[in-house]
């Protein structure tokens, strides 16, 4: 099918500036003039996730001293038996 493009060029002069569409965006998304956002195809796995918007973030509170007990458990696993009162006085 051959299109006749004469109607597009009849009213255009050679000195007339051509309006260019400027698209803004970064490397991972493109914002079109209509306002629609198009994401990069390498991020498709994240766009396809079906996350529940009503689900809030889960906050986990640790017990006071949990870090100390965890560290002591690691030392005991390595064979440390503890210091006696006599060892501490030296």
C-alpha positions as CSV (number, residue, x, y, z in Angstrom):
1,X,0.0,0.0,0.0
2,X,1.5,3.3,-1.1
3,X,0.5,6.4,0.9
4,X,0.3,9.8,-0.7
5,X,2.2,12.2,1.6
6,X,1.8,15.3,-0.5
7,X,-0.9,16.7,1.8
8,X,1.6,16.8,4.7
9,X,4.2,18.7,2.8
10,X,2.1,21.2,0.8
11,X,1.8,23.8,3.6
12,X,5.3,23.4,5.1
13,X,8.1,25.7,4.2
14,X,11.8,24.7,4.3
15,X,12.6,27.4,6.9
16,X,9.8,26.4,9.3
17,X,10.9,24.9,12.5
18,X,9.7,21.4,13.2
19,X,8.1,20.8,16.6
20,X,9.7,17.9,18.3
21,X,8.1,15.9,21.1
22,X,10.3,15.8,24.1
23,X,10.0,12.8,26.3
24,X,11.4,12.9,29.8
25,X,12.6,10.0,31.8
26,X,15.6,8.1,33.1
27,X,17.2,4.8,32.2
28,X,14.4,2.7,33.8
29,X,11.2,4.5,32.9
30,X,9.9,6.8,30.3
31,X,7.1,9.4,30.9
32,X,5.1,10.0,27.8
33,X,3.5,13.4,26.9
34,X,0.1,11.9,27.8
35,X,1.3,11.3,31.4
36,X,1.6,7.6,31.0
37,X,4.7,5.9,32.4
38,X,6.4,3.1,30.6
39,X,8.9,0.9,32.5
40,X,12.0,-0.7,31.2
41,X,11.6,-4.3,30.2
42,X,14.4,-5.5,32.5
43,X,12.2,-4.6,35.4
44,X,9.2,-6.7,34.2
45,X,9.5,-9.2,37.0
46,X,8.8,-6.4,39.5
47,X,5.9,-4.9,37.5
48,X,4.2,-8.3,37.3
49,X,4.1,-8.8,41.1
50,X,0.7,-8.7,42.6
51,X,1.3,-6.9,45.9
52,X,-1.6,-6.3,48.3
53,X,-1.9,-2.5,48.8
54,X,-3.8,-3.0,52.1
55,X,-0.9,-4.9,53.7
56,X,1.2,-2.7,55.9
57,X,4.9,-3.0,56.7
58,X,5.7,-5.5,59.5
59,X,7.7,-4.1,62.3
60,X,9.7,-6.6,64.4
61,X,10.7,-5.5,67.8
62,X,13.7,-7.3,69.3
63,X,14.0,-8.0,73.0
64,X,16.5,-5.8,74.9
65,X,19.8,-7.6,75.2
66,X,19.1,-9.9,72.2
67,X,22.3,-8.8,70.5
68,X,24.4,-9.6,73.6
69,X,22.9,-13.0,73.9
70,X,23.4,-13.7,70.2
71,X,27.0,-12.7,70.5
72,X,27.5,-14.9,73.6
73,X,25.9,-17.9,71.8
74,X,28.4,-17.5,68.9
75,X,31.4,-17.4,71.4
76,X,30.1,-20.5,73.2
77,X,29.7,-22.3,69.8
78,X,33.4,-21.5,69.2
79,X,34.4,-23.1,72.5
80,X,34.6,-20.2,74.9
81,X,33.6,-21.3,78.4
82,X,33.5,-18.0,80.2
83,X,35.8,-16.1,82.5
84,X,35.9,-16.9,86.2
85,X,36.1,-14.2,88.9
86,X,39.8,-15.1,89.5
87,X,40.5,-14.5,85.8
88,X,38.8,-11.1,85.9
89,X,40.9,-10.0,88.9
90,X,44.2,-10.4,87.2
